Amino acid sequence: MGRITERRRVLRVRDGAAEHRADTLVAEEPLEIRLNGKALAITMRTPGDDFALAVGFLASEGVIGRADQIANIVYCAGAVADGENTYNIVDVRLAEGVTVPDITLERNVYTTSSCGLCGKASLDAVRTNALWKIADTPPVRVGTDLLAVLPDRLRASQQVFERTGGLHAAALFTADGELVDIREDVGRHNAVDKLVGRALQQDLLPLSELILLVSGRASFELAQKAVMAGIPVLAAVSAPSSLAVDLAAESGLTLVGFLRGSSMNVYAGEHRIILRGAPDGG
């Protein structure tokens, strides 16, 4: 199994003084996701939670939404010439009778740690019909005071980031601010897929009462993943893209950006935001 971190020798310079020392880096390796034996996507990821990543990716594409739709998940041997298993190829076999959209099977997707899914031409091409509508009744209500403390709670739980400084993180919180799960990865979209995939494997979708917090910006793809998982609130410490805001407004997603201390921008779904104070227990 691939390692989450690796050691490299570096020349460290501090205040004009130089020394050679070992540095801890986050590992980055390719993962090929296969669906029923057919290559579907390649992503650069931090090894670990690979099955959850593959499941979360399929959920974000609208292929699956329940654990019983998966027959099994395996690592494939033969990834290199000598047949050694590099644990960099995952094959997800769907249960009998599960329909797979033709567009998913025919598209060969390449993903990177920086951009997420690439090569999609337009908003219409990437918008997928969600299995669940974001129409929480009564709606999840989140106080701005509570939102303000979530980035610190996220950072405090980033164990690998503390050693490497090179990872994105995504976390699920309750409306009271309780941390439900957190995943780290070199790619922010992978971190979200790992969260959603773990929840799907436990048959917890839709995540209709939770908040998704991401450590970087809120791209269209991350907004799509939140919508596909039925998550009503997406918050990011950095900026959203225009397409992310458009999708949030159309789908009913609450989108918060530039979440830094008590300062934040609410781009869509402000009906869920309590401007003063946090819910009891926050």
N, C-alpha and C positions, 0 to 999 in steps of 0.2 A: 504494500500500500504506500502511496506517495506520502511524503512528509509535509506537514504544514509549514515548517520553517527549515531553512538551510543555513549553514555557516560559510562565510567567505572571508578571505584575508583582505584587509584594506589598509591604506595609509591614512591614518587619522591626524588631522592638523588642527591644533587648538592654540590660539594666541601665538602663532609662529613656531610652536613646538610640534614636531612630527614623530609619530611612532606607528609601527605596524601592529595590528591587533585583529582579532576575529570579530566579525560583525554578524548579527542575526538578520536574515532576510526572509521575507515571506516567500514561500514556494509558489511558482506559477507553472502549470502544466496544462496541455490540451486535454479536453474531454470530448470524445465523440459520443453523441447520443443516438442510439439506434431504436427504431420502433418496429417491432415484429421482424427484426433482422435486417431492416433497411436503414441505411445511414440517413439521418435526418438533420443533425446540427452538430457543429463543433464550437466549443466555447473554451476560452482560456480561463482557468479557475484555480483556486487554491484547493488542493486535494483534501477530501473529507466531506462527508455527507453527500457523496456522489449520487446515491440512489434517490435521496430527497431532492437533489438538484434536478435530476432528470424528471422526476414526477412533477415537481413544481413547474418546470418548463412546459410539460405537456398540459398542465392545468391552465397555464397562462395562454396557451394556444387554443384552449377550448376543446381539447381532445378528450380529457377525462375530468371527472369531478368527484368521484367516489373511490374508496379503496378497493371495493369489490370489482372494479373495472380493470384491475391489474391482475394478471395471472401470475407473473413472477418477474423479477429483475435480477440480472446476472452481469458480472464482469466477463468480457470476452477475451480469451487467450489469443495468441497469434498477432499481437499488435506490432511486433517487430519481426525481423527476418528469421531469427532463431526460434520463434514461437513463444518466447517468454511473455508472461502476462505482465503488462506494465500498469494494469489497473487504470487505463486511460480510455477504455471503451466500455460503455454500458448499454445493454440491450434490454428494453422494456417490452415485455410480451403482454398484450392486452387479453382480457378474458374473452371467451367465446361469445360472439354476438355483439361486441362493442363496435360501433360504427366509427370509422376514422374518416374525417373529411378529406376529400381528394386533394384539396389545396395543400393540406398538411403533408400528405405523402409525396406530392409531386415537387414541393419546394425544397431546394437544398439550401439550408441557411448557414451562414457563417457568422459567428458572434465573436466579439472581442471584449476584453476586460474594460475597455474605455467607452465603447459606443453601444453595446447591447446588440440587438438584432439589426443587421445592416442590409442594404439593398432593397428595402421596401419603398416603393415609389411614392406613395401618397398616404394621407390619413385614411382614406377608404380601404386601402390595401392592408392596413395593419389593424383596423378596428375589427374585433372579433365579437360575435354574439355571446354575451355573458350568460352563464347558466343561472345566475341569480341577479336580480335587480337590486340596486342599492336604494331601498325604500324602507328603511328601518322605521317601525311604528311601535311605540314612540321613538323618535330619533335619539341616537346617542348624543349626549350633551357633554362638552368638554370645556373646562375653564381655561382661560388664558394663563392663569397662575400655574395650573398643572402642566400645560404645554411647555411653559418656560423652564421647568425643571427636568423634563424628559431627556434633553441632550446630555446633561450631566449623568443621569442614570444610565444612559446608553454607554457613554465613555467609560464609566466605572466598571462596566461589565465586559469591556473589550480586552480580553486576556492576551490575545495574540498581538493586538495593536500595541500594547504596552512594551512588547519585546521588539517589534519591528517598525512600527510607525507607518506601515505600508498597506493597511487593509481598510476596506470599507466595511460598514456594519449596517444591519437592518434588524429591527426589533419590533415585537408586538407587545403592546401594553393594553391593559384594561382601561376603561374610562375613569377609573379611580387611580391610575398611575402605577398599577402593579405590573411588573415585568413578567410576561408570559413565556417568551422565548427570544433568543438573540442568536444570530449567525454572522460570521465574518467571512469575507472573501475578497480577493483582489479585484473582483468585479461587483459593483453594487447590485447589478441585476441578478447575479448568481446568489448573492446573500438573500435577496428576496425570494428567489426560487427555492432555496433551501428551507426558508421559513414556511412557505406555502406548501412545499412538498411534504415536510414533516407533519404539518397539520392535516393534509389530505390522507396521509398514511394512517392517521388516527381517526379518520372520518369526522373531522371537525369543521370542514367547509360547509356552508359559507361562514367566514369570520366576521359576522355581522355586528358584533359588539366590541370590536377591537380597533386600536389605533396602530397604524404602521408608521414607524419613524425610520428614516434613512439618513446616513451620515453625510451624504453629499447633496448633489442637486436632484431635482425631481424631473426626470425625463418623461417623454410620452410613454416609453416602455414601462417604466415603473408605475405610472398611473394606470396603464392597462393591466398590469399584473394585480394591482390593488382591486380594480374593478372586477376582474375575472375571479378573484378570491372572495368577492362580496364584502370587502373591507370598506367601511364608510368614511374613514379619515386617514389621509396620507399627509404626513408632516416631514419636511426636509430642512436641514440646517442651511442649505444654499438655495439657489434660484430654481424655479421651475422653467420649463420651456413653454412656448406659446401653445404647442400642440397638447402638452399636458394640461394646461389650463382649459383649452377647448374641450378635451375629453372629460375633464372633471365637471365642467358646467353641463355638458350633455348627459352625463351618466348619473349625476346627483352626488358625486364624490366631493367631500370636503377636502380642499387642497390648501395646505399652509406651507409657506416658504420663508426663507431667511429667518428661521427660528433660532434666535440668539438671545439668550437671557429673556428679558421681558418684552423684547421687540420681535415682531413677526408680521408677515403679510398674509391675509386670508384671500385667496384668489377665487375660490368657489365654495359653495356650501356653507355660507356663514351662519345659517340657521342652527347649526350644531355647536356654535361657539358661544360660550358664556363669557362676556367681556370683563366681568369682575368676579374674582374668586374662582374656586375650583369646586367640583362636586364633593360631597362629604367623603372623607377618607383619602382625598388627594393630597 
